[in-house]
Structure formats: structure tokens, C-alpha cells
């Protein structure tokens, strides 16, 4: 189920959104939805990377690329 959200933004920002949406060949609302989704995915990826870095800093064991490939069944 979708929910409608209303935001206020300066005219200059709205103009940029409209320009970028046009360049992307989409409507401004769809463009903003995509931008927000990408940002949320980026935040998730950053959190995972920070968690991994904390593990390295704490001296937890790491794995080589060969070990990861073997574990995932990607070793040819």
C-alpha cells in the first residue's frame, strides 16, 4: 500500500528536481521516489561497511577473496 507524503521545498530546489526528472525521462514525483530509495539503500550500505570496519578494528578474522568465492560456490 502506498502512502502520500507532502514536502515543502524552496522554488530553486523544485526547479532542479523538475530539470533532473526531465533529463531522466520521468515525472518529478517518480524521480524523487527513486532518489529517496537510492539514498536509503546507500545509508544501509554505509551502515554495513561501518559494521565490517568495526569488526576489522576489533581484530575479528577476515576472509580472503578465494575463501569467499569458495564459500559462495563461485570458485571456477
N, C-alpha and C positions, 0 to 999 in steps of 0.2 A: 504494500500500500504506500502510495506517495503522499507526502505532506507538502503543503505550500509554505514557503518561507519568504518573508519580505525583508529586504535590507535597504538601507539608505546609504548613498554614496555621493561624493561630490560629482558635479557635472563632468569635470575633466576625466574622472575615472570611468564614468559610464561611457563617455566618448571612446576611450581606449578599449573598453570591453567590446563595444559595438564594432570598432575597427578590427580588432583581433578576431572576433567572431566571423566577420565578413571574410577576412583572409582565410579562415579555417573552413569557410563554406557552411556555416551553421548559424543558428539563431543565438542571440546573446544568452538566453536562459540555459540552453543546452551547453554553450561554451563555458559558462560559469559552473555548471554542474560538473563538467569534465575537469575544469581547473581545480575545483574543490576536491573531487575524487582523487586526482593525481597528488594533490598536496597531502591528503590523508594517508595515501599509500607511501609517500616519501617520509612522513613522520613515523609510520610503522617501521619502515626500513631503517631509519636512523636509530630508533629505539633498539632494534635487533643488533645493529652494528655496535652501539654503545654497550649492550649486554655482552657481546662477544669480546669487545676490548677489555671490559672489566674482568672477564674470565682469564684473558691472557695476562693482565696485570696481576691477578691473584695466583698466577703460576699453574693454572689448570692446564692439563695436557692438550696439545693441539694435534691435528692430523695432517699428514702430507696429502698432496693432490692425488697421488697414487692410491692412498688409503681411502680417500673419499670416493674416487672412481670405483674402486673395488666394492666398497660398501653399497654404492648405488647401482652396481651391476653395469657400469659404463666402461670397464676396462676391456679393451679390444685385444 
